[in-house]
Amino acid sequence: MPESRIHGWLEIMQESGCRLTGPRYIVAEVLDRSERALSPQEVYELARQRYPTLGLVSVYRTLEILEGLDLIQRMHQPDKCQAYIAAFSGHEHVLICSQCGLVEFFRGDDLSPLVQRIEHDTGFQIAEHWLQFFGLCQKCQNVNQVENANLP
């Protein structure tokens, strides 16, 4: 897990003119420490453990600020509401465990030929792309194998 980013995030927030309130700090800290994508409700529940008076509106506002500063990345999940994870650096793609929500980043193959073909076929000029793969992480695969082995 990368070294904590929270101090850098706080500096960026402050430099952008954001007030560094207790609720903003706690929401940022929860996201900084998470290895999985968290829904706004999950952020709220985890943050309230440390800051009981936190309101859900503060969570949404802080998520909006952090995303606007490119500090967190919105994850789109099939059949679930959006979730958030600390933003990756450089051009990386995302693996998301459908069972536990673990997020891992990877550098993918050169997608330039695909992008060029899509641009040619559609007339679009593609500025950027974002690739997410959904599946089961190794831990969840192992748990499922054990559970299936114990079935009668």
C-alpha positions as a printed Julia matrix, in Angstrom:
152×3 Matrix{Float64}:
   0.0     0.0     0.0
   1.44    3.39   -0.88
   2.59    5.69    1.88
  -0.2     7.86    3.21
  -1.22   10.64    0.83
  -3.32   12.53    3.37
  -0.81   15.33    4.03
  -0.4    16.02    0.32
  -4.17   15.99   -0.13
  -4.63   18.48    2.69
  -2.05   20.81    1.15
  -3.75   20.62   -2.24
  -7.15   21.27   -0.68
  -5.82   24.25    1.25
  -4.01   25.67   -1.8
  -7.26   25.43   -3.77
  -9.03   27.56   -1.18
 -10.85   24.8     0.73
 -11.28   25.13    4.44
  -9.83   22.12    6.22
 -12.68   21.14    8.5
 -12.87   18.05   10.7
 -15.42   16.35    8.45
 -13.31   16.96    5.33
 -10.22   15.61    7.05
 -11.99   12.44    8.22
 -13.56   11.75    4.79
 -10.19   12.26    3.1
  -8.52    9.98    5.63
 -11.07    7.2     5.11
 -10.52    7.29    1.35
  -6.75    7.54    1.72
  -6.64    4.37    3.82
  -9.05    2.29    1.75
  -7.86   -0.42   -0.61
 -11.32   -0.85   -2.06
 -13.85    1.36   -3.73
 -16.23    2.87   -1.18
 -19.74    4.11   -1.83
 -20.67    7.47   -0.31
 -22.72    5.57    2.29
 -19.71    3.41    3.22
 -17.5     6.5     3.51
 -20.16    8.04    5.75
 -20.41    4.97    8.0
 -16.63    4.57    8.35
 -16.05    8.28    8.94
 -18.79    8.5    11.58
 -16.89    5.99   13.68
 -14.26    8.7    14.21
 -16.47   11.78   13.79
 -19.96   10.93   15.15
 -21.54   14.28   14.23
 -20.59   13.96   10.56
 -23.48   14.56    8.17
 -24.06   12.75    4.87
 -24.19   16.09    3.04
 -20.65   16.83    4.23
 -19.52   13.49    2.83
 -21.0    14.25   -0.59
 -19.54   17.76   -0.62
 -16.1    16.46    0.34
 -16.27   13.73   -2.31
 -17.1    16.4    -4.88
 -14.14   18.54   -3.77
 -11.69   15.62   -3.72
 -12.83   14.41   -7.14
 -12.65   17.94   -8.55
  -9.04   18.16   -7.38
  -8.28   14.75   -8.99
  -7.4    13.26   -5.6
 -10.0    10.5    -5.81
 -11.39    8.56   -8.74
 -15.02    7.68   -9.27
 -15.59    3.99   -9.98
 -18.61    2.84  -11.91
 -19.83   -0.53  -10.74
 -22.39   -2.76  -12.41
 -25.67   -2.91  -10.48
 -24.28   -0.71   -7.68
 -24.06    3.0    -7.05
 -20.83    4.78   -7.81
 -17.91    4.36   -5.48
 -14.65    6.2    -4.9
 -11.0     5.28   -4.47
  -7.81    7.31   -4.17
  -6.81    8.43   -7.66
  -4.05    6.59   -9.44
  -0.98    8.24  -10.84
  -0.21    8.27  -14.51
  -2.19    6.26  -17.01
  -3.38    3.1   -15.31
  -6.37    0.82  -15.64
  -8.5    -0.66  -12.87
  -9.34   -4.14  -11.62
 -12.31   -4.28   -9.24
 -13.33   -7.34   -7.24
 -17.07   -7.83   -7.68
 -17.32   -9.53   -4.32
 -15.22   -7.54   -1.82
 -14.64   -4.32   -3.78
 -10.83   -4.5    -3.73
  -9.33   -2.17   -6.32
  -5.99   -2.74   -7.99
  -4.39   -0.6   -10.66
  -2.34   -1.89  -13.56
  -0.63   -0.46  -16.58
  -2.26   -1.94  -19.64
  -1.14   -2.75  -23.1
  -0.9    -0.06  -25.72
  -4.5     0.61  -26.72
  -3.51    3.06  -29.47
  -4.51    0.74  -32.35
  -7.96    0.24  -30.82
  -8.39    3.97  -30.19
  -7.3     4.78  -33.75
  -9.75    2.22  -35.19
 -12.62    3.62  -33.12
 -11.75    7.17  -34.18
 -11.61    6.09  -37.82
 -14.89    4.12  -37.64
 -16.87    6.74  -35.7
 -15.29   10.08  -36.57
 -14.78   10.8   -32.86
 -11.54   12.34  -31.7
 -10.82   10.47  -28.49
  -9.13   12.56  -25.82
  -8.84    9.91  -23.12
 -10.17    6.57  -22.01
 -10.76    4.7   -18.82
 -10.74    0.92  -18.6
 -12.22   -1.07  -15.71
 -12.25   -4.86  -15.39
 -14.55   -6.61  -12.95
 -13.9   -10.06  -11.53
 -12.85  -11.87   -8.38
  -9.61  -11.15   -6.54
  -7.45  -14.07   -5.45
  -8.71  -13.94   -1.85
 -12.38  -14.12   -2.9
 -11.61  -16.91   -5.37
 -10.0   -18.89   -2.54
 -12.95  -18.26   -0.2
 -15.39  -19.38   -2.9
 -13.36  -22.54   -3.56
 -13.39  -23.42    0.15
 -17.13  -22.72    0.43
 -17.88  -24.81   -2.67
 -15.7   -27.67   -1.38
 -17.76  -27.76    1.83
 -21.08  -28.11    0.02
 -22.77  -31.53    0.35
